Amino acid sequence: PRAGSWMINVNRIFGVIMLGVAIFMVSRIVSEEWVRVLWGVLAIGTGLYLNPFDKILNYKDTILKTIGVLLLIVGGSLIFKTLNPTGSVIKDKTEWQHIKNIKQLDEVVQNGKIIVDFTAKWCIACKEYEDNTFNDSRVLEKFKNYKLYKIDVTEDSKDEKELMKKFSIVGPPAILIFENGKLVQKIIGYKPPKEFLKFLK
């Protein structure tokens, strides 16, 4: 195909796609709130680039400017809902405490029903657990019978390696369920709500 104005537009489209890929990659190491803000900024920037408030010259302009306005609305909504503390964004309402080493773990698992979640900021499946399984109403109801703890292995420190070695865990996500000091369930990898509930039963 010959070069021309259409090729410039293709370059611009791929530029937006590459920025989207960059945000996806960054989502592994930054908080969910920042990721939503970045998507919102990209949507607003792309919308403004389409000059939605300029004079409409033809039907192509109408389509592009409509897309631009929609992107502005979507981007603004994303940022507003993220930054507004009374927004409708659903977050994990369970209270998880954190364990740093084997000594702490041995102390907390002695009495009652305990769930220990091995997680990491770069772990995509861990985010699926938090956004999907741990926010499911049926799972939340079952969580009322357990004390909940997280072990963050993001830094791969000596204590974190010892904790994983103790239970033969290669990496997150991994979930351990204890009852009165005894390990009764070991869950490796992501499980959707329905499957995860089977382990709690």
N, C-alpha and C positions, 0 to 999 in steps of 0.2 A: 504493500500500500504506500501511496505517496505521502510525504510529510505535509503538514498543513495545520490549520487552527484546531482541527479535531484531535491531532496528536498532542497539542498543548493541553487540551481538556482531559485527555487520557492520563497525562502526567500528573495533573492536578488531582484526579480521582485516586490514582495510586498513592499520591502523597498523603491524602486523608486516610486511606487504608493502612498505610505504614504507621501513621500516628496512632491509629486504633490498635495495631499490633503492639506498638510500644507500650500503650496503656495496659494491654492484656498481660504483657510480660512484667510490668511494674506491679501489677495486682498481686503477684506472689510474695512481695516483700513489704507492701504498705497496707495500711488499714483499709477496710471496705469503704469507709466514709470518703477517704481521699480518692479512691478509685472512682466513686460516683461523681465527685467534683470534677475530676479530670475528663470523664465522659461528657459531663455537662459543658465544660469549657470547649471541648472539641466540637460539640454540636453547635454551640453558639458561634464559635469562630467560623465554622463551615457555613452556617446560615448567613452570617454577615458578609461572607465572601461572595455570596450569590446576589448581593445588593437587593434585598427584598423590598426596599422602600423607594427604589428608583422608578422612573416612568416605564410603564409596560409598552414595548414596541410591537411585539407579535405573540403568537400563541406559545412559542418556545419560552419566551420571557415569562409568560403567565405560569407555566409549569415550574420553571426554575425558581421564581419568586415565591410561589406557593410552598415549594419544598423548603426554601430559606426561612419562611415564617414558621413553618412547622418545626424546623430544627431549633429555632430560637425559643419556641414554646417548650419543647422537650428539654433542651439544655437548661433553661431557666428553672423549669420544674424540678429537675434532678438536683440542681444546686440548692434550691430553696428547701426541698424536703430533707436534704442532708444537713444543712446548716440550721434549720429550724428545730429547736429542741422539742417542740410539741408536734412535730410532723408525724406522718403515719408510717414511717419506716419501721418494719418489724425487726426487733432485735432479740437475741437470746435472753430470755427473762430468768433463766436459772442462775443460781449463784455458785460459781465454781471457785474453789480455793486452790492455791498453787503449792506444789511440792517441789523442793529443790534437791533433795538427796535421799539416799536409802534409809537413813535414820528416821527422817520425817515420815517416810512412807510406812515403815514398820510400825510407827506409833499410831498412825491414823487408821490403819486397817484392822486393828485388834478388835474393835467393837462395832457391831451393827453391819448394815449393808453399805458397801462402798463401791463407787465407780471411779476408776482412774483412767483418764484420757491422755495418751501420749500424742502430742501435737507439735506443729512447727509453723512459722509464719510463711515459709515457702511451699508448704504442703497444700496442693490443690484439693486433694480428697478431704483434708481436714476442714477446709472451707465449706465443702459440700455437707459434711457432718453438721457444722454450725448453722448453715443457712437452711438446710433441709431437715435432716433427721432430728437434731436437737431442738428444732422449733416446731416440730409436729405436736399437735395437741395431745395425742395419745401417749407419746413418749414423755412429754412434760408431766402428764398425770402420773406415770410410773416413776418419774424422777423424785416425786414427793416421798417415796419410800427409801431413798438413798441419800448418802452424803456424797457430794460430787467434788472431784479433784482433777486438776490438770497438771501435766508435766510437759513443759515447753522445752523441746530439744533443739531449738533453732541454732543456738550457739555451739552445739556439739562439745560442751565442756566435759571435764573429767567426771564430774558427778552425773551428768546426763548419760554418758557412755556406760557408767557403772549400773545405772538404773535399767537401761535397755539390755545390758548383758545379763543382769540378774534374771530377767524374764525371757531371754532369747528373742528379743525384738530387734529386727534389722533396721526398721525405720517407721515413722508414722505414716498413716494413722494406725494406732493399736489401742484397744480398750480392754482393761482388766476389771473384772467384777469379783469383789471379795465379800464373804460373809463370815463375820467373827474371826477374822485373821486367816481364813482359808480362801485360796484362789479357786473360784468355781467356774469362771468363764474367761476365755481369752479370745478376743475378736480382732482379727487382722484384716486391714483394708476397709474400704467404705462399705457400709450397709445402709440401704434405704430404710425408711421408717418401719414398714411392715416386717421386713426381715430382722431389723434390730430388735423389735418388740419380742420376737421369739426367744432371744437370749435373755431378756428381762423376765420372761415367764419361767 
